[in-house]
Amino acid sequence: MSEAEDTGQEKETPAEPDAVSEEDRQYLLEYVRETEQRLATKEEIRAANLNPTRPPDTYFSKLDSSLKRNTTFVKKLKNFSMTQLDAVLKDMANLNLTKYVSEVATALVDAKLKMTDISSAIKACSFLHQTYAEFSTHFFENWQRILSLKVGEKIANPSKLRVDLRFYAELVNAGIFTHKQGLPLLGSVLTVLINMDKEEHNNASIILSFCRHCGEDYAGLVPRKVRELSEKLNIPIPKSKLLSPDKQQNVRFLLRDYYNSLCKHLLKEHKELQAFEKQNRKILQTRGELSAERKEKLEALQVSYERLLNGVQSFSDTLDEPIPELPIDNEMKAEAEETLKMINEGEENSILEDMWEDEETRRFYEVLPDLTKKLKK
């Protein structure tokens, strides 16, 4: 009889270092399923927009051409949201917008959309594109107006630009603009946003948003966790066919270049923060307190550093790039360890002191009498 049988217990097999849990396996399978479905939907929309079958002229004569209803509809588009999609599609099916295509295009570009509104806006734009041949021309002219950034130009509304950049990229993906027409403007705005911001990184949230929402199609990005699970389980990840691998690689190089500059910025602020904290400790040792100005500056440095660190961590995962190793000041490390040791010792002494009610009780338990002397007596 084996030892395991003797004890009535089975020996546990140690988990392999590269073993994948069932939860992670299901996570990957769900990711693959959702990606396949998402890419198939985008390809279907793109095919319909690149080869539209538009209605004949006689179709428009049956629709409502009244000024009041059409101008009301244009105003509605300026406040478009996902909840209005069904109503907007119904209006477009009943209105003759031939004379208002330019106004419609302007209203959609100027609309203050949220990220959650974009897929619904793509459906509305696809309907317009497949109905009115001139829509994409007017639409593109408005995007040129919005996205033609100049190096050094301050971005007036970063939040809107973050949404606009994704919206425009999704429109190109949807085939409303051809690659020849749409990609140069997208490439230009990305290049300007990155090249003008390699010192301050004020555009980090805009670039990160593009990576997360459009990186799969334009740069072939796959989150690190998904890539690692895919390799361990030998399950391939579906890939977007929007751009060729060479073009995706060019976009990846551009995004990686921005990430590398962000890492340099982090290392610089890390060094500055450590130096400032070191100065503060010396001031505390000599004067016993810090001035209000130094406290405020320390807080500002810490906030800025945390913002950068969070940005680097997010980019690292999204781009599947390593996080730089942050150097540790040995003197600061030694001081911190010494302080921790003193605190621990202080806590131990405090516990021992609190254990006994008074000195007499402590002596009773700790100071043992010499029993040999008493026995002799």
C-alpha positions as CSV (number, residue, x, y, z in Angstrom):
1,M,0.0,0.0,0.0
2,S,1.3,3.4,-0.9
3,E,2.0,6.3,1.5
4,A,-0.9,8.3,-0.1
5,E,-3.3,5.4,0.4
6,D,-2.1,5.0,4.0
7,T,-3.0,8.6,4.8
8,G,-6.2,8.4,2.7
9,Q,-5.0,11.5,0.8
10,E,-3.8,12.0,-2.7
11,K,-0.6,13.9,-3.4
12,E,-1.1,17.2,-5.1
13,T,0.6,17.6,-8.4
14,P,2.6,20.9,-8.4
15,A,1.3,23.4,-10.9
16,E,3.6,23.9,-13.9
17,P,5.2,27.3,-14.2
18,D,3.5,28.0,-17.6
19,A,0.2,26.4,-16.7
20,V,-2.9,28.4,-17.7
21,S,-6.0,28.5,-15.5
22,E,-9.4,27.6,-16.9
23,E,-10.5,31.2,-16.2
24,D,-7.7,32.6,-18.4
25,R,-8.4,30.1,-21.1
26,Q,-12.1,31.2,-21.2
27,Y,-10.9,34.8,-21.2
28,L,-8.8,34.2,-24.3
29,L,-11.6,32.3,-26.1
30,E,-14.1,35.0,-25.4
31,Y,-11.6,37.6,-26.6
32,V,-11.1,35.7,-29.9
33,R,-14.9,35.3,-30.3
34,E,-15.6,39.0,-29.8
35,T,-12.7,40.0,-32.0
36,E,-13.9,37.7,-34.9
37,Q,-17.4,39.1,-34.6
38,R,-16.2,42.7,-34.4
39,L,-13.8,42.4,-37.4
40,A,-16.5,40.6,-39.5
41,T,-19.0,43.4,-38.8
42,K,-16.5,46.1,-39.8
43,E,-15.6,44.3,-43.0
44,E,-19.3,44.0,-43.9
45,I,-19.9,47.7,-43.3
46,R,-16.7,48.6,-45.3
47,A,-17.8,46.5,-48.3
48,A,-21.2,48.1,-48.4
49,N,-19.7,51.6,-48.3
50,L,-17.0,51.0,-50.8
51,N,-19.5,49.7,-53.3
52,P,-22.7,51.5,-52.6
53,T,-25.9,50.9,-54.6
54,R,-27.5,54.4,-54.4
55,P,-31.2,55.0,-55.2
56,P,-32.3,56.6,-58.5
57,D,-33.3,60.3,-58.7
58,T,-37.0,59.3,-58.8
59,Y,-36.6,58.0,-55.2
60,F,-36.0,61.5,-53.8
61,S,-39.1,63.0,-55.4
62,K,-41.3,60.9,-53.0
63,L,-39.5,62.3,-49.9
64,D,-40.3,65.3,-47.8
65,S,-38.3,68.4,-49.0
66,S,-39.9,70.9,-46.7
67,L,-37.5,73.5,-45.2
68,K,-38.9,73.3,-41.7
69,R,-38.5,69.5,-41.3
70,N,-35.1,69.4,-42.9
71,T,-33.6,72.3,-40.9
72,T,-35.1,70.7,-37.7
73,F,-33.3,67.5,-38.6
74,V,-30.0,69.3,-39.1
75,K,-30.3,70.8,-35.6
76,K,-31.0,67.3,-34.2
77,L,-27.8,66.0,-35.7
78,K,-25.8,68.6,-33.8
79,N,-26.8,66.9,-30.6
80,F,-26.6,63.4,-31.9
81,S,-26.3,60.5,-29.4
82,M,-26.6,56.7,-29.6
83,T,-30.1,56.9,-28.1
84,Q,-31.3,58.9,-31.1
85,L,-30.1,56.5,-33.8
86,D,-33.5,54.9,-34.6
87,A,-35.3,58.2,-34.8
88,V,-32.5,59.7,-37.0
89,L,-32.5,56.7,-39.4
90,K,-36.3,57.0,-39.6
91,D,-36.1,60.8,-40.4
92,M,-33.4,60.2,-43.0
93,A,-35.6,57.6,-44.7
94,N,-38.5,60.1,-45.0
95,L,-36.6,63.3,-45.8
96,N,-35.1,64.5,-49.1
97,L,-31.8,66.0,-47.8
98,T,-30.3,66.7,-51.3
99,K,-30.1,70.4,-50.7
100,Y,-28.9,70.0,-47.1
101,V,-26.1,67.5,-47.5
102,S,-23.4,70.1,-46.7
103,E,-25.2,71.3,-43.5
104,V,-25.7,67.6,-42.4
105,A,-22.0,66.9,-42.9
106,T,-21.0,70.0,-40.9
107,A,-23.5,69.1,-38.1
108,L,-22.1,65.6,-37.7
109,V,-18.4,66.8,-37.5
110,D,-19.3,69.6,-35.0
111,A,-21.4,67.3,-32.8
112,K,-20.0,66.7,-29.3
113,L,-20.1,62.9,-29.4
114,K,-19.1,60.5,-26.7
115,M,-17.1,57.4,-27.3
116,T,-20.3,55.3,-26.8
117,D,-22.0,57.3,-29.6
118,I,-19.5,56.5,-32.3
119,S,-20.8,53.1,-33.6
120,S,-24.3,54.6,-33.9
121,A,-22.8,57.7,-35.7
122,I,-21.1,55.3,-38.2
123,K,-24.4,53.7,-39.0
124,A,-26.0,57.1,-39.6
125,C,-23.1,58.2,-41.8
126,S,-23.1,55.0,-43.7
127,F,-26.8,55.5,-44.6
128,L,-26.1,59.1,-45.8
129,H,-23.0,57.9,-47.8
130,Q,-25.0,55.1,-49.4
131,T,-27.9,57.5,-50.3
132,Y,-26.1,60.7,-51.3
133,A,-23.0,60.5,-53.6
134,E,-21.8,64.0,-52.6
135,F,-22.0,63.4,-48.8
136,S,-18.5,62.0,-48.4
137,T,-17.0,65.0,-50.2
138,H,-18.6,67.6,-48.0
139,F,-17.9,65.4,-45.0
140,F,-14.2,65.1,-45.7
141,E,-13.9,68.9,-46.2
142,N,-15.2,69.4,-42.7
143,W,-12.8,66.8,-41.3
144,Q,-9.9,68.7,-42.9
145,R,-11.1,71.8,-41.2
146,I,-11.2,70.1,-37.8
147,L,-8.1,67.8,-38.0
148,S,-5.6,70.0,-39.9
149,L,-3.3,70.6,-36.9
150,K,-0.1,72.7,-37.0
151,V,3.0,71.9,-35.0
152,G,3.1,74.0,-31.8
153,E,-0.7,74.8,-32.1
154,K,-2.4,74.5,-28.7
155,I,-5.3,72.0,-28.7
156,A,-8.4,74.0,-27.6
157,N,-10.5,71.0,-26.6
158,P,-8.5,67.8,-26.0
159,S,-11.6,65.8,-25.0
160,K,-13.4,66.5,-28.3
161,L,-10.2,65.8,-30.3
162,R,-9.8,62.4,-28.5
163,V,-13.3,61.4,-29.7
164,D,-12.9,63.1,-33.1
165,L,-9.7,61.2,-33.8
166,R,-11.4,57.9,-33.1
167,F,-14.5,58.8,-35.0
168,Y,-12.5,59.8,-38.1
169,A,-10.4,56.6,-37.9
170,E,-13.6,54.5,-37.7
171,L,-15.0,56.4,-40.7
172,V,-11.9,55.5,-42.8
173,N,-12.2,51.9,-41.5
174,A,-15.9,51.9,-42.5
175,G,-15.1,52.8,-46.1
176,I,-16.9,56.1,-46.1
177,F,-13.5,57.6,-47.1
178,T,-11.2,55.6,-49.4
179,H,-7.7,54.9,-48.1
180,K,-6.2,57.2,-50.7
181,Q,-8.4,60.0,-49.5
182,G,-8.7,59.3,-45.8
183,L,-5.4,57.9,-44.6
184,P,-3.1,60.9,-45.3
185,L,-5.1,63.1,-43.0
186,L,-5.2,60.5,-40.3
187,G,-1.4,60.0,-40.6
188,S,-0.8,63.7,-40.5
189,V,-2.8,64.4,-37.4
190,L,-1.2,61.4,-35.5
191,T,2.3,62.6,-36.6
192,V,1.7,66.2,-35.5
193,L,0.2,65.1,-32.1
194,I,3.2,62.9,-31.4
195,N,6.1,65.0,-32.8
196,M,4.9,68.2,-31.0
197,D,4.6,66.5,-27.7
198,K,7.7,64.5,-26.9
199,E,8.6,66.8,-23.9
200,E,5.5,67.6,-22.0
201,H,3.2,64.7,-23.1
202,N,0.0,66.7,-22.8
203,N,-1.5,64.6,-25.6
204,A,-0.9,61.3,-23.9
205,S,-4.6,60.6,-23.2
206,I,-5.4,61.3,-26.9
207,I,-2.7,59.0,-28.2
208,L,-3.5,56.3,-25.6
209,S,-7.2,56.4,-26.6
210,F,-6.3,55.9,-30.3
211,C,-4.1,52.9,-29.3
212,R,-6.9,51.3,-27.3
213,H,-9.8,51.9,-29.8
214,C,-8.0,51.8,-33.1
215,G,-4.7,50.2,-32.5
216,E,-6.0,46.7,-33.5
217,D,-6.9,47.9,-37.0
218,Y,-4.2,50.5,-37.7
219,A,-1.2,49.1,-35.8
220,G,-2.0,45.4,-35.2
221,L,-1.9,45.9,-31.5
222,V,-2.8,43.1,-29.1
223,P,-2.8,43.5,-25.3
224,R,0.1,41.8,-23.5
225,K,-2.1,39.4,-21.5
226,V,-3.9,38.3,-24.7
227,R,-0.6,37.8,-26.6
228,E,0.9,35.8,-23.7
229,L,-2.1,33.5,-23.4
230,S,-2.3,33.1,-27.2
231,E,1.3,31.8,-27.2
232,K,0.9,29.5,-24.2
233,L,-2.3,27.9,-25.6
234,N,-1.3,28.1,-29.2
235,I,-4.6,29.8,-30.1
236,P,-4.2,32.4,-32.9
237,I,-5.6,35.9,-32.5
238,P,-7.8,37.1,-35.4
239,K,-6.2,40.1,-37.3
240,S,-7.6,43.1,-39.0
241,K,-7.3,43.2,-42.7
242,L,-7.7,47.0,-42.9
243,L,-4.0,47.8,-43.5
244,S,-1.2,45.7,-44.8
245,P,1.4,44.4,-42.2
246,D,4.0,47.0,-43.5
247,K,1.6,49.9,-43.0
248,Q,0.6,48.6,-39.5
249,Q,4.3,48.4,-38.6
250,N,4.9,52.0,-39.6
251,V,2.1,53.1,-37.3
252,R,3.5,50.9,-34.5
253,F,6.9,52.6,-34.9
254,L,5.3,56.0,-34.6
255,L,3.4,55.0,-31.4
256,R,6.5,53.2,-29.9
257,D,8.6,56.4,-30.5
258,Y,6.1,58.4,-28.5
259,Y,6.1,55.7,-25.7
260,N,9.9,55.8,-25.6
261,S,9.9,59.6,-25.1
262,L,7.3,59.2,-22.4
263,C,9.6,56.7,-20.6
264,K,12.5,59.2,-20.7
265,H,10.2,61.8,-19.2
266,L,9.2,59.4,-16.4
267,L,12.9,58.7,-15.6
268,K,13.7,62.4,-15.6
269,E,10.8,63.2,-13.1
270,H,11.7,60.2,-11.0
271,K,15.2,61.5,-10.6
272,E,13.9,65.0,-9.8
273,L,11.5,63.7,-7.2
274,Q,14.1,61.6,-5.4
275,A,16.5,64.6,-5.3
276,F,13.8,66.8,-3.9
277,E,12.8,64.3,-1.3
278,K,16.5,63.9,-0.3
279,Q,16.8,67.7,0.2
280,N,13.6,67.7,2.3
281,R,15.0,65.1,4.6
282,K,18.2,67.1,5.2
283,I,16.1,70.2,5.9
284,L,14.0,68.3,8.4
285,Q,17.1,67.0,10.1
286,T,18.5,70.5,10.5
287,R,15.4,72.7,10.9
288,G,12.7,70.3,12.0
289,E,10.1,71.4,9.5
290,L,9.5,72.2,5.8
291,S,8.2,75.5,4.4
292,A,4.8,75.6,2.8
293,E,6.4,76.3,-0.6
294,R,8.4,73.1,-0.4
295,K,5.4,71.1,0.7
296,E,3.4,72.4,-2.3
297,K,6.2,71.7,-4.7
298,L,6.6,68.2,-3.4
299,E,2.9,67.5,-3.8
300,A,3.0,68.9,-7.4
301,L,6.0,66.7,-8.2
302,Q,4.3,63.7,-6.8
303,V,1.1,64.3,-8.7
304,S,3.0,64.8,-12.0
305,Y,5.1,61.7,-11.4
306,E,2.0,59.6,-10.6
307,R,0.3,60.8,-13.8
308,L,3.3,59.9,-15.9
309,L,3.7,56.5,-14.2
310,N,0.1,55.6,-14.8
311,G,0.5,56.7,-18.4
312,V,3.6,54.6,-18.9
313,Q,1.9,51.5,-17.4
314,S,-1.1,51.9,-19.6
315,F,0.9,52.4,-22.8
316,S,3.2,49.5,-21.8
317,D,0.3,47.1,-21.6
318,T,-1.5,48.4,-24.7
319,L,1.7,48.5,-26.9
320,D,3.1,45.3,-25.3
321,E,6.3,47.2,-24.5
322,P,8.5,46.8,-21.3
323,I,8.4,49.3,-18.5
324,P,11.7,51.0,-17.8
325,E,13.5,50.1,-14.6
326,L,13.4,53.0,-12.2
327,P,16.8,53.5,-10.4
328,I,16.8,53.5,-6.7
329,D,19.0,56.0,-4.7
330,N,21.0,53.6,-2.4
331,E,21.4,56.3,0.3
332,M,17.6,56.9,0.3
333,K,17.1,53.1,0.4
334,A,19.4,52.7,3.4
335,E,17.7,55.6,5.3
336,A,14.3,54.1,4.6
337,E,15.4,50.7,5.9
338,E,16.9,52.2,9.0
339,T,13.8,54.2,9.7
340,L,11.6,51.1,9.2
341,K,13.9,49.2,11.6
342,M,13.6,52.0,14.2
343,I,9.8,52.0,13.8
344,N,9.6,48.2,14.2
345,E,11.9,48.3,17.3
346,G,9.9,51.1,18.8
347,E,6.7,49.1,18.2
348,E,8.2,46.0,19.8
349,N,9.3,48.0,22.9
350,S,5.9,49.6,23.1
351,I,4.2,46.2,23.0
352,L,6.4,44.9,25.8
353,E,5.8,48.0,27.9
354,D,2.0,47.6,27.4
355,M,2.1,43.9,28.4
356,W,2.7,44.6,32.1
357,E,0.5,46.8,34.3
358,D,3.5,48.1,36.4
359,E,7.2,47.5,37.1
360,E,6.5,45.1,40.0
361,T,4.4,42.8,37.8
362,R,7.0,42.8,35.1
363,R,9.8,41.9,37.5
364,F,7.6,39.1,38.9
365,Y,7.4,37.4,35.5
366,E,10.7,38.3,34.0
367,V,13.2,38.3,37.0
368,L,13.3,34.6,38.1
369,P,14.6,33.9,41.6
370,D,17.6,31.6,42.2
371,L,15.9,28.5,43.5
372,T,19.2,26.7,44.4
373,K,19.9,29.2,47.1
374,K,16.4,28.7,48.6
375,L,16.7,25.0,48.5
376,K,20.0,25.1,50.4
377,K,18.3,27.1,53.1
